Amino acid sequence: EALRVPGMAFQPIPLEGNSSRFDLALTLFEVPQGLTGFLEYSSDLFDASTAQRLMGHFGVLLSSLAAQPDARVSTLEVMTAEERKQLLVEWNETDVAFPRDTCIHHVVAEHAQREPDAVAVRMGERSISYAGLDAWAHGLAVQLHAAGVSRGSRVAVLAERSPELVAGLLAALKAGAAYVPISPGVPPERLAFMLEDCGASVLLTQQHLRDSLPPLSARVLALEVETAAHQQPLLVMPVGPEDLAYVIYTSGSTGRPKGVAVHHRALMNLVSWHQRT
């Protein structure tokens, strides 16, 4: 009820505070129409839109509670219908069209046919055309095939970020294998573990890195391919989107690195997203 005193008038005055005592503080009090109040929040932690969204959720929760007074709080709604649609429908519309039935090395080869002189890789003053990259990778794939690499094999590629690295990854795919990228300078024990764990029988590396490698069970081939191999035919079993494209190892924070296997369709999806974005 309104406060009434003879000879005096009363009017509520809102108080504007410049500091909050707590991260969040909700104050409610009764009025004839029900409950009213205010939310005080630390502006270092929350902005106005966040505080408004929190109060909106609280309002939905109270409405849910009034409609179902015997329900457990954990089962009650807190999101509005619009938010639920945004979260469950709009933000999860991830089904997009991309080339599902091809592989990235097929796309590169097709591009090399269409635009052979277009730049595929540039590093400083050095650049490689699509035709040059495709021929380079073809020659490496011929050598990999001669070394026993076939569909489903694993090929380790140890190289600095360079055109050689790109050619080596592409060559492994052309040979029907999955590549396993390895950083230069990896400890010998980790290198030996990864080669054994993934079953790589061949390791591709740059010529200047060969001397620093420890003795390995895998055969080591140079990424600087012999030019004659560019012209030789490559007779390998074709691979498809369900075949393995690469195996990449985690940092091994738990003490033992784990190889994550990725198929061609997933790689094609990733590359298509790169292009769209």
C-alpha positions in Angstrom: 0.0 0.0 0.0 1.0 3.6 -0.6 2.4 5.3 2.5 -0.1 8.0 3.6 0.7 10.5 6.3 -1.4 13.7 6.8 0.4 16.8 5.5 3.2 14.8 3.8 3.7 13.3 0.3 5.9 10.4 -0.6 7.4 9.5 -3.9 9.9 6.7 -4.7 13.2 7.9 -6.1 15.4 5.5 -8.1 18.9 5.3 -6.8 21.7 5.2 -9.4 24.8 3.4 -8.1 28.2 3.7 -9.7 29.7 0.6 -8.2 28.4 -3.0 -7.5 29.2 -4.8 -4.3 28.9 -8.2 -5.9 29.3 -9.7 -9.4 25.5 -10.1 -9.6 22.9 -9.0 -7.1 19.1 -9.4 -7.7 16.8 -7.4 -5.4 13.1 -8.1 -5.4 10.3 -6.6 -3.4 6.5 -6.8 -3.3 4.1 -4.3 -4.8 0.4 -4.5 -5.3 0.9 -5.8 -8.8 3.3 -8.6 -7.7 7.1 -8.4 -7.6 9.5 -5.7 -8.9 13.1 -5.1 -8.4 16.5 -4.6 -10.1 19.6 -6.5 -11.1 22.9 -5.0 -10.1 26.0 -6.3 -12.0 29.7 -5.7 -12.3 30.3 -4.0 -15.7 33.9 -5.4 -15.6 32.3 -8.9 -16.0 29.0 -8.3 -17.8 27.7 -5.9 -20.5 24.1 -4.6 -20.6 22.9 -7.1 -23.2 24.3 -10.1 -21.2 22.5 -8.8 -18.0 19.3 -8.4 -20.0 19.6 -11.9 -21.4 20.1 -13.3 -17.9 17.0 -11.6 -16.7 15.1 -12.8 -19.7 16.1 -16.4 -18.8 15.1 -15.8 -15.2 11.7 -14.6 -16.3 11.2 -17.7 -18.5 12.3 -19.9 -15.5 9.7 -18.2 -13.2 7.0 -18.7 -15.8 8.0 -22.3 -16.2 7.9 -22.7 -12.4 4.5 -21.1 -12.1 3.1 -23.5 -14.8 4.7 -26.6 -13.2 5.2 -26.0 -9.5 6.0 -29.6 -8.8 8.7 -30.0 -11.4 12.4 -30.2 -10.7 14.2 -26.9 -11.4 16.6 -28.8 -13.6 13.8 -29.8 -16.0 12.4 -26.3 -16.4 12.8 -24.0 -19.5 15.1 -21.0 -19.3 15.4 -20.1 -23.0 12.8 -18.3 -25.0 11.3 -20.1 -28.1 13.4 -17.7 -30.3 16.6 -18.5 -28.5 15.9 -22.3 -28.7 15.3 -22.1 -32.4 18.5 -20.1 -32.9 20.6 -22.5 -30.8 19.1 -25.8 -32.1 18.2 -24.9 -35.7 19.8 -21.8 -37.1 23.3 -22.3 -35.6 23.3 -26.0 -36.6 22.5 -25.6 -40.2 25.9 -27.1 -41.2 24.8 -29.2 -44.1 26.4 -27.5 -47.1 27.1 -28.6 -50.7 30.7 -29.5 -51.4 32.4 -32.0 -53.8 31.7 -35.2 -51.8 32.8 -37.8 -54.4 36.3 -36.5 -55.3 39.7 -36.1 -53.6 41.9 -33.0 -53.2 44.7 -34.4 -55.4 42.1 -35.0 -58.2 41.0 -31.4 -57.9 44.6 -30.1 -58.1 45.3 -32.3 -61.2 42.1 -30.9 -62.9 43.1 -27.4 -62.0 46.6 -28.0 -63.4 44.9 -29.1 -66.7 42.7 -26.0 -66.9 45.2 -23.4 -65.7 48.7 -24.9 -65.9 50.5 -21.5 -65.4 48.5 -20.3 -62.4 50.6 -20.0 -59.3 50.0 -22.9 -56.9 52.6 -22.2 -54.2 54.6 -19.0 -53.5 57.3 -18.7 -50.9 59.3 -15.4 -50.9 60.6 -15.0 -54.4 60.0 -18.6 -55.3 56.8 -19.7 -56.9 55.5 -23.0 -58.4 52.8 -23.2 -61.0 50.0 -25.8 -60.8 51.5 -27.7 -63.8 54.9 -27.7 -62.1 53.5 -28.7 -58.7 51.4 -31.5 -60.3 54.4 -32.8 -62.3 56.7 -32.6 -59.3 54.2 -34.6 -57.1 53.7 -37.1 -59.9 57.4 -37.8 -60.1 57.6 -38.2 -56.3 54.5 -40.5 -56.4 56.3 -42.7 -59.1 59.2 -43.1 -56.7 57.0 -43.8 -53.8 55.2 -46.5 -55.8 58.6 -48.0 -56.7 59.4 -48.1 -53.0 56.3 -50.2 -52.3 53.8 -47.5 -51.4 50.3 -48.4 -52.5 46.7 -47.6 -51.6 46.2 -47.4 -47.8 49.9 -47.1 -47.1 51.3 -44.3 -44.8 54.0 -41.9 -46.0 55.7 -39.7 -43.4 56.7 -36.3 -44.7 59.3 -34.4 -42.6 60.0 -31.0 -44.1 60.1 -27.3 -43.3 57.2 -25.2 -44.5 58.1 -25.0 -48.2 57.1 -26.0 -51.7 58.8 -29.3 -51.0 56.4 -29.9 -48.2 53.3 -29.2 -50.4 54.7 -31.5 -53.2 55.4 -34.3 -50.7 51.9 -34.2 -49.2 50.4 -34.2 -52.7 52.6 -37.0 -53.8 51.6 -39.3 -51.0 47.9 -38.7 -52.0 48.7 -39.4 -55.7 50.3 -42.7 -54.7 47.1 -43.7 -52.9 48.6 -43.3 -49.5 47.9 -41.2 -46.5 50.5 -38.6 -45.5 51.8 -38.2 -41.9 53.2 -34.7 -41.4 56.2 -34.5 -39.0 57.9 -31.3 -37.9 61.7 -31.0 -38.3 63.6 -31.2 -35.1 61.2 -33.7 -33.5 63.0 -35.8 -30.8 64.3 -39.1 -32.2 62.2 -41.2 -29.7 59.0 -39.4 -30.8 59.9 -39.8 -34.5 60.5 -43.5 -34.1 57.3 -43.9 -32.2 55.2 -42.1 -34.8 56.7 -44.1 -37.7 56.1 -47.4 -35.9 52.6 -46.4 -34.7 51.3 -45.3 -38.1 53.2 -48.1 -40.0 55.0 -45.7 -42.4 57.6 -47.6 -44.4 58.8 -44.5 -46.3 59.8 -41.1 -45.1 60.0 -38.1 -47.5 62.3 -35.3 -46.4 64.4 -32.4 -47.8 67.9 -33.2 -48.8 69.5 -30.9 -46.3 67.6 -32.6 -43.4 68.6 -36.1 -44.2 72.0 -36.0 -42.4 70.3 -34.9 -39.1 67.9 -37.9 -39.0 68.6 -40.8 -36.6 68.7 -44.3 -37.9 65.2 -45.3 -39.0 63.3 -48.4 -39.9 61.6 -46.5 -42.7 63.2 -45.9 -46.1 64.2 -42.3 -46.6 63.5 -40.5 -49.9 64.4 -37.0 -50.9 61.7 -34.5 -51.8 63.9 -33.1 -54.5 62.7 -35.5 -57.2 64.6 -36.7 -60.2 63.2 -35.0 -63.3 63.0 -38.2 -65.3 60.3 -39.5 -63.0 58.0 -36.7 -64.1 57.3 -38.5 -67.4 56.9 -42.1 -66.1 53.3 -43.5 -65.8 51.8 -44.0 -62.4 49.9 -47.2 -62.1 48.2 -47.1 -58.7 44.8 -48.2 -57.3 42.4 -45.3 -57.4 41.3 -44.0 -54.0 37.9 -42.5 -53.1 36.4 -40.2 -50.5 36.3 -42.9 -47.8 40.0 -43.7 -48.1 42.4 -42.2 -45.6 44.0 -38.9 -46.5 46.3 -38.2 -43.6 47.2 -39.1 -40.0 48.1 -36.2 -37.7 49.6 -36.7 -34.2 48.5 -34.8 -31.1 51.0 -33.0 -28.9 51.0 -36.0 -26.5 50.2 -34.0 -23.4 49.1 -37.2 -21.7 52.5 -38.7 -22.4 51.7 -40.7 -25.5 50.9 -39.0 -28.9 47.8 -40.2 -30.6 47.3 -40.3 -34.4 44.1 -38.8 -35.6 43.0 -40.3 -39.0 41.2 -38.1 -41.5 39.5 -39.3 -44.7 39.5 -37.6 -48.1 35.8 -36.5 -47.8 36.5 -34.7 -44.5 39.6 -33.0 -46.1 37.6 -32.0 -49.1 34.9 -30.5 -46.8 37.6 -28.5 -45.0 39.2 -27.2 -48.2 35.7 -26.2 -49.6 35.0 -24.3 -46.4 38.4 -22.5 -46.8 37.4 -21.5 -50.3 33.9 -20.3 -49.3 35.3 -18.3 -46.3 
